[in-house]
Amino acid sequence: MPTEGASVAAEFEGFAAEQVKSGRFVDAREVLEAAKAALAREAEDDDLDVEYLRQAIQEGIDSGVAEGDVFGRLRAKYNLPSRR
């Protein structure tokens, strides 16, 4: 799909031109570098979120099986109505 690449390039050029015109960036290369840095930070944040979730899941597994009416205790703690 050659036209799709051209469309993306034109869209980026327009975006970069607006950013340069606003004075935020000196040129399109600087806009691209900022975009790459933002994507890298986002990917790093996603990796940290996944690792946090893995650790939380493992802590839950390691804590063992809950005993008694767990959901009943949570409903009481948070003043939620009984589902019965």
Backbone as a chain_set.jsonl record, in Angstrom:
{"seq": "MPTEGASVAAEFEGFAAEQVKSGRFVDAREVLEAAKAALAREAEDDDLDVEYLRQAIQEGIDSGVAEGDVFGRLRAKYNLPSRR", "coords": {"N": [[0.818, -1.192, 0.0], [1.406, 1.598, -1.118], [0.333, 4.211, -1.079], [-0.552, 4.581, 1.506], [1.734, 4.958, 3.099], [2.631, 7.356, 2.029], [0.555, 8.986, 2.803], [0.79, 8.946, 5.599], [3.302, 10.121, 5.834], [2.768, 12.669, 4.782], [0.923, 13.54, 6.634], [2.504, 13.614, 8.955], [4.374, 15.541, 8.159], [2.726, 17.801, 8.026], [1.931, 18.002, 10.725], [4.451, 18.329, 11.951], [5.238, 20.724, 10.782], [3.366, 22.474, 11.905], [4.165, 22.347, 14.597], [6.761, 23.393, 14.467], [6.176, 25.944, 13.49], [4.829, 26.93, 15.699], [6.878, 27.503, 17.329], [7.834, 25.807, 19.176], [9.577, 23.818, 18.411], [12.657, 23.594, 16.547], [13.032, 22.438, 14.037], [11.748, 19.859, 11.755], [13.111, 17.485, 12.281], [13.728, 17.699, 14.975], [11.161, 17.564, 16.046], [10.543, 14.926, 15.359], [12.481, 13.552, 16.875], [11.609, 14.202, 19.469], [9.135, 12.932, 19.444], [9.938, 10.259, 19.176], [11.306, 9.946, 21.609], [9.189, 10.295, 23.411], [7.606, 8.057, 22.776], [9.383, 6.042, 23.516], [9.523, 6.478, 26.301], [6.871, 5.915, 26.947], [6.725, 3.197, 26.256], [8.52, 2.168, 28.111], [7.178, 2.801, 30.492], [4.934, 1.172, 30.138], [6.159, -1.341, 30.274], [7.001, -1.288, 32.942], [4.516, -1.211, 34.209], [3.486, -3.721, 33.502], [5.317, -5.387, 34.772], [4.833, -4.686, 37.453], [2.201, -5.62, 37.707], [2.64, -8.367, 37.31], [4.149, -8.946, 39.602], [2.257, -8.35, 41.597], [0.302, -10.243, 41.048], [1.756, -12.557, 41.585], [2.245, -12.197, 44.324], [-0.366, -12.446, 45.254], [-0.895, -15.118, 44.593], [1.061, -16.374, 46.149], [0.113, -15.759, 48.675], [-1.791, -17.533, 49.372], [-4.884, -19.435, 49.795], [-7.854, -17.693, 50.377], [-9.868, -17.661, 53.281], [-13.188, -18.292, 54.523], [-15.95, -15.976, 54.15], [-15.027, -14.078, 51.889], [-15.943, -12.143, 50.023], [-18.176, -11.227, 51.357], [-16.994, -9.993, 53.561], [-15.671, -7.907, 52.236], [-17.875, -6.531, 51.166], [-19.046, -5.654, 53.547], [-16.987, -4.064, 54.579], [-16.874, -1.99, 52.708], [-19.393, -1.004, 52.801], [-21.361, -2.119, 51.033], [-24.272, -3.389, 49.392], [-25.703, -6.611, 50.079], [-25.568, -9.377, 47.841], [-27.466, -11.272, 47.891]], "CA": [[0.0, 0.0, 0.0], [2.288, 2.767, -1.206], [-0.337, 5.477, -0.763], [-0.684, 4.721, 2.96], [2.98, 5.559, 3.578], [2.643, 8.755, 1.605], [-0.427, 9.676, 3.63], [1.38, 9.113, 6.93], [4.383, 11.101, 5.7], [2.168, 13.998, 4.613], [0.317, 13.905, 7.916], [3.598, 13.992, 9.855], [4.925, 16.818, 7.701], [1.81, 18.861, 8.457], [2.043, 18.121, 12.176], [5.768, 18.893, 12.265], [5.23, 22.137, 10.374], [2.617, 23.221, 12.927], [4.985, 22.411, 15.798], [7.851, 24.338, 14.195], [5.564, 27.274, 13.392], [4.466, 27.383, 17.046], [8.102, 27.888, 18.023], [8.199, 24.776, 20.159], [10.711, 23.073, 17.865], [13.432, 24.312, 15.539], [12.797, 21.826, 12.724], [11.006, 18.598, 11.763], [13.935, 16.452, 12.911], [13.559, 17.86, 16.418], [9.829, 17.033, 16.336], [10.653, 13.473, 15.278], [13.244, 13.09, 18.05], [10.73, 14.318, 20.641], [8.132, 11.875, 19.322], [10.617, 8.992, 19.485], [11.576, 9.923, 23.055], [7.904, 10.09, 24.089], [7.236, 6.654, 22.563], [10.28, 5.219, 24.335], [9.065, 6.612, 27.692], [5.595, 5.201, 27.055], [7.025, 1.765, 26.239], [9.146, 1.863, 29.404], [6.101, 2.834, 31.485], [4.133, -0.04, 29.937], [6.944, -2.463, 30.802], [6.957, -1.202, 34.396], [3.158, -1.591, 34.609], [3.361, -5.172, 33.355], [6.114, -6.006, 35.841], [4.101, -4.465, 38.698], [1.074, -6.55, 37.718], [3.174, -9.719, 37.531], [4.514, -9.066, 41.018], [1.026, -8.364, 42.386], [-0.318, -11.556, 40.848], [2.537, -13.552, 42.315], [1.966, -12.006, 45.749], [-1.672, -13.037, 45.509], [-0.744, -16.567, 44.54], [1.865, -16.777, 47.307], [-0.595, -15.511, 49.935], [-2.621, -18.696, 49.681], [-6.323, -19.376, 49.577], [-8.588, -16.942, 51.398], [-10.858, -18.483, 53.981], [-14.395, -17.6, 54.951], [-16.732, -15.218, 53.169], [-14.186, -12.941, 51.494], [-16.758, -11.101, 49.404], [-19.011, -10.672, 52.418], [-16.152, -9.054, 54.335], [-15.451, -6.723, 51.408], [-19.129, -5.769, 51.124], [-19.21, -4.995, 54.85], [-15.947, -3.033, 54.704], [-17.168, -0.866, 51.825], [-20.815, -0.698, 52.942], [-22.053, -2.495, 49.819], [-25.398, -4.285, 49.677], [-25.519, -8.038, 49.853], [-26.098, -9.796, 46.551], [-28.438, -12.35, 48.101]], "C": [[0.863, 1.258, 0.0], [1.614, 4.064, -0.811], [-0.485, 5.685, 0.732], [0.561, 5.378, 3.549], [3.065, 7.029, 3.232], [1.688, 9.578, 2.452], [0.132, 9.953, 5.017], [2.473, 10.169, 6.876], [3.82, 12.511, 5.58], [1.553, 14.474, 5.92], [1.389, 14.344, 8.908], [4.176, 15.344, 9.461], [4.043, 17.981, 8.148], [1.897, 19.097, 9.955], [3.353, 18.79, 12.57], [5.815, 20.378, 11.908], [4.493, 22.996, 11.394], [3.456, 23.395, 14.193], [6.137, 23.393, 15.639], [7.31, 25.762, 14.156], [5.224, 27.827, 14.771], [5.693, 27.846, 17.84], [8.566, 26.862, 19.037], [9.425, 23.997, 19.72], [11.381, 23.883, 16.778], [13.148, 23.77, 14.144], [12.09, 20.48, 12.892], [11.797, 17.474, 12.432], [13.781, 16.508, 14.434], [12.187, 17.344, 16.86], [9.877, 15.508, 16.356], [11.405, 12.907, 16.481], [12.399, 13.151, 19.318], [9.67, 13.219, 20.621], [8.739, 10.522, 19.667], [10.871, 8.866, 20.985], [10.277, 9.667, 23.837], [7.44, 8.641, 23.948], [8.103, 5.728, 23.405], [9.871, 5.277, 25.805], [7.774, 5.833, 27.912], [5.821, 3.693, 27.092], [7.647, 1.336, 27.564], [8.096, 1.834, 30.514], [5.229, 1.582, 31.376], [4.853, -1.256, 30.507], [6.905, -2.475, 32.326], [5.585, -1.619, 34.914], [2.983, -3.104, 34.553], [4.133, -5.87, 34.476], [5.414, -5.849, 37.189], [2.931, -5.451, 38.808], [1.536, -7.991, 37.941], [3.519, -9.938, 39.001], [3.263, -9.153, 41.892], [0.314, -9.708, 42.251], [0.424, -12.616, 41.64], [2.329, -13.427, 43.823], [0.63, -12.61, 46.122], [-1.608, -14.549, 45.531], [-0.015, -17.065, 45.786], [1.113, -16.635, 48.625], [-1.529, -16.662, 50.31], [-4.096, -18.443, 49.438], [-6.993, -18.624, 50.725], [-9.646, -17.847, 52.016], [-12.052, -17.636, 54.378], [-15.068, -16.873, 53.806], [-15.98, -13.939, 52.798], [-15.029, -11.805, 50.93], [-17.698, -10.453, 50.414], [-18.243, -9.662, 53.247], [-15.902, -7.777, 53.538], [-16.713, -5.867, 51.318], [-19.341, -5.007, 52.423], [-18.227, -3.835, 54.984], [-16.305, -1.78, 53.899], [-18.657, -0.503, 51.806], [-21.6, -0.961, 51.652], [-23.198, -3.434, 50.152], [-25.051, -5.73, 49.373], [-26.145, -8.411, 48.525], [-27.168, -10.872, 46.714], [-29.834, -11.841, 48.157]], "O": [[1.02, 1.902, 1.037], [2.27, 4.945, -0.254], [-0.539, 6.824, 1.196], [0.454, 6.259, 4.402], [3.512, 7.847, 4.037], [1.974, 10.728, 2.783], [-0.027, 11.05, 5.553], [2.567, 11.017, 7.763], [4.33, 13.442, 6.203], [1.644, 15.649, 6.274], [1.208, 15.33, 9.622], [4.437, 16.19, 10.316], [4.541, 19.016, 8.591], [1.933, 20.24, 10.411], [3.378, 19.693, 13.406], [6.37, 21.186, 12.652], [4.927, 24.102, 11.716], [3.458, 24.47, 14.794], [6.455, 24.138, 16.566], [7.911, 26.678, 14.719], [5.313, 29.032, 15.002], [5.567, 28.492, 18.88], [9.595, 27.048, 19.686], [10.223, 23.564, 20.551], [10.762, 24.75, 16.161], [13.035, 24.533, 13.184], [11.861, 20.018, 14.01], [11.212, 16.606, 13.08], [13.713, 15.471, 15.093], [12.065, 16.752, 17.932], [9.324, 14.874, 17.254], [11.001, 11.888, 17.041], [12.466, 12.247, 20.151], [9.347, 12.643, 21.66], [8.121, 9.726, 20.374], [10.673, 7.797, 21.563], [10.273, 8.911, 24.809], [6.932, 8.061, 24.908], [7.612, 4.738, 23.947], [9.868, 4.252, 26.488], [7.604, 5.173, 28.937], [5.181, 2.988, 27.872], [7.337, 0.262, 28.08], [8.117, 0.953, 31.374], [4.833, 1.002, 32.387], [4.234, -2.104, 31.149], [6.79, -3.537, 32.939], [5.487, -2.299, 35.935], [2.398, -3.698, 35.459], [3.645, -6.839, 35.059], [5.404, -6.786, 37.988], [2.7, -6.039, 39.864], [0.897, -8.745, 38.676], [3.217, -10.987, 39.57], [3.219, -9.949, 42.83], [-0.212, -10.241, 43.228], [-0.187, -13.466, 42.287], [2.247, -14.436, 44.524], [0.496, -13.22, 47.182], [-2.205, -15.188, 46.397], [-0.42, -18.052, 46.401], [1.439, -17.319, 49.595], [-1.998, -16.742, 51.445], [-4.498, -17.388, 48.947], [-6.726, -18.891, 51.896], [-10.237, -18.69, 51.341], [-11.944, -16.421, 54.547], [-14.783, -17.129, 52.636], [-16.261, -12.862, 53.324], [-14.856, -10.646, 51.309], [-17.979, -9.258, 50.326], [-18.767, -8.604, 53.597], [-15.919, -6.683, 54.101], [-16.646, -4.639, 51.383], [-19.764, -3.851, 52.409], [-18.592, -2.754, 55.447], [-16.072, -0.657, 54.344], [-19.122, 0.209, 50.917], [-22.405, -0.131, 51.229], [-23.101, -4.204, 51.108], [-24.213, -6.023, 48.52], [-27.149, -7.822, 48.125], [-27.719, -11.33, 45.714], [-30.769, -12.623, 48.329]]}, "num_chains": 1, "name": "protein.A"}
